[in-house]
Amino acid sequence: MSRPISASQHRLITGSVMLASIMQALDNTIANVALPHIQGSLSATEDQMTWVLTSYIIAAAIMTPLSGWLAGRFGRKRIFLFSIMGFTISSAFCGLAQSLSQMVVGRLLQGLCGAALIPMSQAVLLDINPPQRHAQAMALWVMGVTIGPILGPALGGWLTEQYNWRWVFYINVPFGILSYLGIRGFLRETDKVIGGFDWMGFLTLSLAVGSLQLLLDRGPLRDWFGSVEIRFYACVALLSFYLFVVHVVTTARVPFVRPALFADSNFLTGNIFIFIVGVVLFATLALLPPLLQNELGYPVVLTGVVTAPRGVGTLVAMFVVGRVITRVDARLIIASGFVLTSLSLYDMSYFFLQMTQTQIIWSGLIQGLGTGLVYVPLAAISFATLPGVFRNEGTAIFSLIRNIGSSLGISTVEALLTHHQQVLHERLAAEVTPYHQGWHALSYVQLHSVSGLAALNHEVTHQAAMLAYNNDFWLMMWLSLLAVPLTMLLKRPPTKPVEGQAHVVME
């Protein structure tokens, strides 16, 4: 990919890969809102419906690390086109599904085909831009990765209310076609790497990642480690990962994941940070919609409106980083982003049931700004010193670590939320006595009737839930703060391109 491309080709390639990124990132959250409608339409139980999400997550988790090897073996353009075509067709299949089994198969195919879209789009943008423009390129990439999940619930809710749940999947079709045509017409094929395939490495890593995702996804439904099923997943995940590490280090001649990747300190540290970003960003996105809808009574569309400024903050951060990255130490920008994120989470830890929409909007705006200040330079600096021959593999691992962080973060905060709700409900209920100083405030409740006691329990439940959400936000605030000193582990990127980091120059 050393031949020059024109400025118009550069823009068309960028637009095409961005469409693919947004399409895949959007699909991570857009279907969640429609699940109750899908459940009714397909006559499925709540437990059965979890497989609509689980099948997608497991397939994407297993396929993500494989996408790097496939791009090297068969060519990045060919894998990109196959992934877009498969994702688009499987999206249409999900929209046409008439039974639960058809829906699960469609979601499985979506996960398998869509897994490569995010890492391949990152690799393409890094390749077609010179090193001095990597920050600006990663700003665009981050926009697709983060804006999609933020807008997904609102868009999914609007499509479901105005049309029906099938349009949540049909919406991918036109974007998929446009992205396919753009990449097919303007993106050039990469050189292919001829070599064997490490089946042992792939199978053990796939078992480890798949079992971990099943553990995290099924844990809340099965009482975590009180269930034999969850303990089985944990044992398989630990044993498979152990075998994977032993195999890669001792016996593999051409390992599935090359250890040389992690010899680069920036890439290694960058993966630690992207794990933290995955936890904080996606856990917050998972907590906010149910908080606003269940506790504050917001409809789906209003929930999307008040959370949309988070995306605005990310957009502002993109423009800021793109203009200052060459003059300001990237580590300082990342540290500032974590500080802003922690400030927003501190504000969210004081949310209350009577709060105004302004508090939600401002905290989201600040957190979006902080996330953008972290994510954009991090996506660039993590690959600044990594040789170009590792790019396909590196972007796949980068996306995998982010996805694992998001899954672990969501499962952890939801488990803590459930536990804290139960504990806090018990503590608050114990304080509701005629001798408490706030007893007079309950004079409007007929406490000697069944309906009055139910109303009182309802209020205690709401207050306990709000405090439980506060505790989760407080925990993520400390996680963001603890990440600040770790920025010193990153090295400043070199002023000259690293050997092997080829890029397509423009005429």
Stockholm file with secondary structure:
# STOCKHOLM 1.0

chainA/1-507         MSRPISASQHRLITGSVMLASIMQALDNTIANVALPHIQGSLSATEDQMTWVLTSYIIAAAIMTPLSGWLAGRFGRKRIFLFSIMGFTISSAFCGLAQSLSQMVVGRLLQGLCGAALIPMSQAVLLDINPPQRHAQAMALWVMGVTIGPILGPALGGWLTEQYNWRWVFYINVPFGILSYLGIRGFLRETDKVIGGFDWMGFLTLSLAVGSLQLLLDRGPLRDWFGSVEIRFYACVALLSFYLFVVHVVTTARVPFVRPALFADSNFLTGNIFIFIVGVVLFATLALLPPLLQNELGYPVVLTGVVTAPRGVGTLVAMFVVGRVITRVDARLIIASGFVLTSLSLYDMSYFFLQMTQTQIIWSGLIQGLGTGLVYVPLAAISFATLPGVFRNEGTAIFSLIRNIGSSLGISTVEALLTHHQQVLHERLAAEVTPYHQGWHALSYVQLHSVSGLAALNHEVTHQAAMLAYNNDFWLMMWLSLLAVPLTMLLKRPPTKPVEGQAHVVME
#=GR chainA/1-507 SS CCSCBCHHHHHHHHHHHHHHHHHHHHHHHHHHHHHHHHHHHHTCCHHHHHHHHHHHHHHHHHHHHHHHHHHHHHCHHHHHHHHHHHHHHHHHHHHHCCSHHHHHHHHHHHHHHHTTHHHHHHHHHHHHSCGGGHHHHHHHHHHHHHHHHHHHHHHHHHHHHHSCTTHHHHTHHHHHHHHHHHHHHHCCCCCCCCCCCCHHHHHHHHHHHHHHHHHHHHGGGTTGGGSHHHHHHHHHHHHHHHHHHHIIIIICSSCSSCGGGGGSHHHHHHHHHHHHHHHHHHHHHHHHHHIIIIISCCCHHHHHHHHTHHHHHHHHHHHHHHHHTTTSCHHHHHHHHHHHHHHHHHHHTTCCTTCCHHHHHHHHHHHHHHHHHHHHHHHHHTTSSSCGGGHHHHHHHHHHHHHHHHHHHHHHHHHHHHHHHHHHHHHHHHHCSTTSTTGGGGTTSCTTSHHHHHHHHHHHHHHHHHHHHHHHHHHHHHHHHHHTGGGGGSCCCCSSCCTTCCCCCBC
#=GC SS_cons         CCSCBCHHHHHHHHHHHHHHHHHHHHHHHHHHHHHHHHHHHHTCCHHHHHHHHHHHHHHHHHHHHHHHHHHHHHCHHHHHHHHHHHHHHHHHHHHHCCSHHHHHHHHHHHHHHHTTHHHHHHHHHHHHSCGGGHHHHHHHHHHHHHHHHHHHHHHHHHHHHHSCTTHHHHTHHHHHHHHHHHHHHHCCCCCCCCCCCCHHHHHHHHHHHHHHHHHHHHGGGTTGGGSHHHHHHHHHHHHHHHHHHHIIIIICSSCSSCGGGGGSHHHHHHHHHHHHHHHHHHHHHHHHHHIIIIISCCCHHHHHHHHTHHHHHHHHHHHHHHHHTTTSCHHHHHHHHHHHHHHHHHHHTTCCTTCCHHHHHHHHHHHHHHHHHHHHHHHHHTTSSSCGGGHHHHHHHHHHHHHHHHHHHHHHHHHHHHHHHHHHHHHHHHHCSTTSTTGGGGTTSCTTSHHHHHHHHHHHHHHHHHHHHHHHHHHHHHHHHHHTGGGGGSCCCCSSCCTTCCCCCBC
//
